Amino acid sequence: TILVLDFGSQYSHLITRRLREFNIYAEMLPCTQKISELGWTPKGIIMSGGPYSVYAEDAPHVDHDVFKLGVPILGICYGMQELAWINGKQVHRGEKREYGPSKLHVLDNTNPLFEGIDNSTVWMSHGDKLNGLPTGFKVIAISDNSPFCGIVHESDPIYGIQFHPEVTHSTMGKVLLKNFAVNLCHAAQNWTMENFIEKEITRIRELVGPTAEVIGAVSGGVDSTVASKLMTEAIGDRFHAILVDNGVLRLNEAATVKKTLVDGLGINLTVIDASEEFLTKLKGVTDPEKKRKIIGNTFIHVFEREAENIKPKDGQEIQYLLQGTLYPDVIESISFKGPSQTIKTHHNVGGLLEDMKLKLIEPLRELFKDEVRHLGELLGISHELVWRHPFPGPGIAIRVLGEVTKSQVEIARKADYIYIEEIRKAGLYDKISQAFACLLPVKSVGVMGDQRTYEQVIALRAIETTDFMTADWYPFEHSFLKNVASRIVNEVDGVARVTYDITSKPPATVEWE
Ligand code: XMP
């Protein structure tokens, strides 16, 4: 394992990512990690970039014990400046910030870090720079603007580079990271998803032991389904999945999830129909944030109550709560902010742990989303489910604008169903990141047959995005939109008009509420 120490750069997680592409396992921890408390010995250490200045009073610094491990060390950007600061304080603010592409000139091609790397484009993002060579180091690469673009210690395998090899704009960056991990650290290239399944099942069995029971909520989405399938593979029916039907799920969702999880995947699932309870609590509420809060709190309440009803046959207590936390959530919660760590509680089930005195089990916490999908496919979960669009926790409640009632939810979910069905038929589902229908709280005049109608409006949304932070609307063919609009108005009572949302994010958000 390679240890990545995170100094807070927006690119830090990409370092782990790139190494995994070469089947090398890496773990990221905050830069303040005490080496004596690590509990394992890394094969090598990478110190990431970061937004701070090493010479600032409150700047984060690495535990000097990293140098006692005797393993190769690579400092990237801030990580390199940290090396320089420790070895002679040769860091100052550059005259101008360097941001964007730059040309790398490799001075020493025989150095194992630069094997197979010639002069190429690298990505820079820094304000501070080295103003001299740190004590005991020599230069092995320069760039147009950085005379100390790559440095190495005269006798120890300690390297520093000013650019970011983890971003794809650094054309040879991946090779450099691999060179570091393989040539210098001799890290094993055996991290595969098949191995992961095997190791994770063993880990779960050891952790849970021969008798304890585990409970977990499923939503019908990819993360909770994959996590549940993995648990089932490990401990069979000692894993209890619960689907809470909150009355604002997609059309026929509870039945569909039951069929897929129970019949298809052999998961021990209980479906709780709490729709009346949720809809009663949502009565009269129009504020989006209030809707979210009510749904989140009611969910915790229902889940706790129903968990009480699940009494394992052998009188065992439920001891663990399964959560489908992914690696990006973990990174967010360990990220270094200021001189101390901030720990964020994940999602809306955080409260369950304290109230129910359960221990947490997170089998996906090492994985990125696309790795979870790959894992799902290996576990025999259908392509359709594995590539399903995300669906928000508050569900259709935030897609019925204004008050949420049973009849309004019914209109919204029927329109949504038709829309998604047509998207699938047109072969567009996998090209779109998320699509759904919203029911607007306005009435509009229409004419059907010889009758004047006065009914509501459906807004269709479809977006393309990689991270959901920014998004573009999907450019459907006009004929496609025409067909969907016609089907919705003809088949869904209560709708007189259909519109298509052509706003990107920003300035709009993906959801309408
Ligand atoms: P926005 O509307 O913020 O949506 O641009 C970005 C992504 O987040 C989803 N979303 C939610 N997911 N609970 C969730 O679990 C929520 O309250 C929530 N609000 C938005 C949205 O569907 C999109 O994928």
Residues whose N, C-alpha, C, O or C-beta is under 5 A from the ligand:
A	BS01	XMP	R292 P390 F391 P392 G393 P394 F468 T509 V510 E511
